[in-house]
Amino acid sequence: MSTRNYKPFCLEVKGDYACFTRPEMKVERVSYDVPTPSAVRGVFESIFWKPAIRWNVNKIEVLKPIQWISVRRNEVGAVMSERSNGIYIEDERQQRAGLFLKDVHYRFYATMEYIPVEKRKHLKFNTVPVFLWDPE
């Protein structure tokens, strides 16, 4: 979209655990080995987001060996409605397993891409009513 070349930005991200959920696993959470480009884009957008830019992920580096951990946890299998008096957790408990990443360390590279005003997506939360515009 833009002819301007921006320098790439680099982030190092690390943590005790991570999960980049595979969509084909419906019930049990199983992580991808490495973050998906859309997850990396989300990391950059959580730091700096503007309607005028889009982050393009250039490279994902794995800095520590991939390690897995299996976790079992209790979840509630029902959703309480406003009309009910509540739910008895002991009757609705479900035990789920998950396969997560352990002790992760990544380096992400991405560049900003400028999006011209006419090509930006219409954002409901970013609109200003026409009657508030300054006439030019």
C-alpha positions as CSV (number, residue, x, y, z in Angstrom):
1,M,0.0,0.0,0.0
2,S,2.7,2.4,0.9
3,T,5.9,3.1,-1.1
4,R,7.7,4.2,2.0
5,N,10.1,1.7,3.6
6,Y,10.1,1.7,7.4
7,K,12.8,0.1,9.5
8,P,11.8,-3.1,11.1
9,F,10.9,-3.1,14.8
10,C,12.2,-5.9,17.0
11,L,10.6,-7.3,20.2
12,E,11.9,-9.9,22.6
13,V,9.1,-11.7,24.3
14,K,9.5,-14.3,27.0
15,G,7.4,-15.9,29.7
16,D,6.8,-18.9,31.9
17,Y,4.0,-20.3,29.8
18,A,2.3,-19.6,26.5
19,C,-0.5,-21.0,24.4
20,F,-1.2,-20.3,20.8
21,T,-4.3,-22.4,20.4
22,R,-4.8,-24.7,17.4
23,P,-8.3,-24.1,16.1
24,E,-8.8,-27.7,15.0
25,M,-8.7,-28.8,18.7
26,K,-12.3,-28.1,19.8
27,V,-12.3,-29.1,23.5
28,E,-8.8,-29.5,24.7
29,R,-6.4,-26.6,24.3
30,V,-3.3,-27.5,22.3
31,S,-0.7,-24.9,21.4
32,Y,1.2,-24.4,18.2
33,D,5.0,-24.9,18.5
34,V,5.6,-21.2,17.7
35,P,3.3,-18.1,17.7
36,T,1.3,-17.6,14.6
37,P,1.9,-14.4,12.5
38,S,-1.5,-13.1,13.6
39,A,-0.6,-13.6,17.3
40,V,2.7,-11.7,16.7
41,R,0.8,-8.9,15.0
42,G,-1.5,-8.8,18.1
43,V,1.6,-8.3,20.3
44,F,2.8,-5.4,18.2
45,E,-0.8,-3.9,18.1
46,S,-1.1,-4.2,21.8
47,I,1.9,-1.9,22.1
48,F,1.2,0.5,19.3
49,W,-2.1,0.6,17.4
50,K,-3.4,3.2,15.0
51,P,-6.0,3.0,12.3
52,A,-3.4,4.4,9.9
53,I,-0.9,1.5,10.2
54,R,-0.8,-2.2,9.8
55,W,2.0,-4.4,11.2
56,N,3.6,-6.9,8.8
57,V,5.5,-9.7,10.5
58,N,8.8,-10.3,8.9
59,K,10.4,-13.0,11.1
60,I,9.8,-15.0,14.2
61,E,12.9,-16.4,16.0
62,V,12.8,-19.1,18.7
63,L,15.5,-18.3,21.3
64,K,14.9,-21.2,23.7
65,P,14.2,-24.9,22.9
66,I,10.5,-25.7,22.6
67,Q,9.3,-27.4,25.8
68,W,5.8,-28.7,26.5
69,I,3.8,-29.0,29.7
70,S,0.5,-30.9,30.1
71,V,-2.0,-29.2,32.4
72,R,-5.2,-30.5,33.8
73,R,-7.7,-28.0,35.1
74,N,-11.3,-27.9,36.4
75,E,-13.7,-25.8,34.4
76,V,-17.4,-25.1,34.8
77,G,-19.4,-26.6,31.9
78,A,-22.5,-24.4,32.3
79,V,-23.2,-20.8,31.8
80,M,-25.4,-19.1,34.4
81,S,-28.4,-17.2,33.1
82,E,-29.7,-14.0,34.6
83,R,-33.0,-15.8,35.5
84,S,-31.4,-18.7,37.4
85,N,-30.6,-18.7,41.1
86,G,-27.2,-20.0,40.4
87,I,-25.4,-23.1,39.5
88,Y,-23.9,-25.8,41.7
89,I,-20.3,-26.0,40.6
90,E,-19.9,-29.6,41.8
91,D,-22.5,-30.8,39.3
92,E,-21.2,-28.7,36.4
93,R,-17.4,-29.3,36.8
94,Q,-15.5,-30.7,33.9
95,Q,-11.9,-31.6,33.9
96,R,-10.0,-30.5,30.8
97,A,-6.4,-31.0,29.7
98,G,-4.2,-28.6,27.8
99,L,-0.8,-28.9,26.1
100,F,1.0,-25.6,26.6
101,L,4.4,-24.2,25.9
102,K,6.8,-23.8,28.9
103,D,9.6,-21.3,29.5
104,V,9.3,-19.5,26.1
105,H,11.6,-16.9,24.6
106,Y,11.0,-15.4,21.1
107,R,12.2,-12.5,19.0
108,F,9.7,-10.9,16.7
109,Y,10.5,-8.6,13.7
110,A,7.8,-6.5,12.0
111,T,7.5,-3.4,9.9
112,M,4.8,-0.8,9.9
113,E,2.8,-0.2,6.7
114,Y,1.0,3.1,6.2
115,I,-2.6,2.8,5.1
116,P,-4.1,5.8,3.2
117,V,-7.3,7.2,4.6
118,E,-9.4,6.0,1.6
119,K,-8.2,2.4,2.1
120,R,-8.8,2.1,5.9
121,K,-11.5,-0.2,7.1
122,H,-14.5,1.6,8.6
123,L,-14.1,1.4,12.4
124,K,-17.3,1.8,14.4
125,F,-15.5,2.9,17.6
126,N,-13.3,5.4,15.8
127,T,-16.0,7.4,13.9
128,V,-16.9,11.0,14.5
129,P,-20.4,12.1,13.7
130,V,-20.6,14.3,10.6
131,F,-22.1,17.2,12.6
132,L,-18.9,17.5,14.6
133,W,-16.6,17.8,11.6
134,D,-15.0,21.2,10.9
135,P,-16.0,22.5,7.4
136,E,-12.9,23.0,5.3
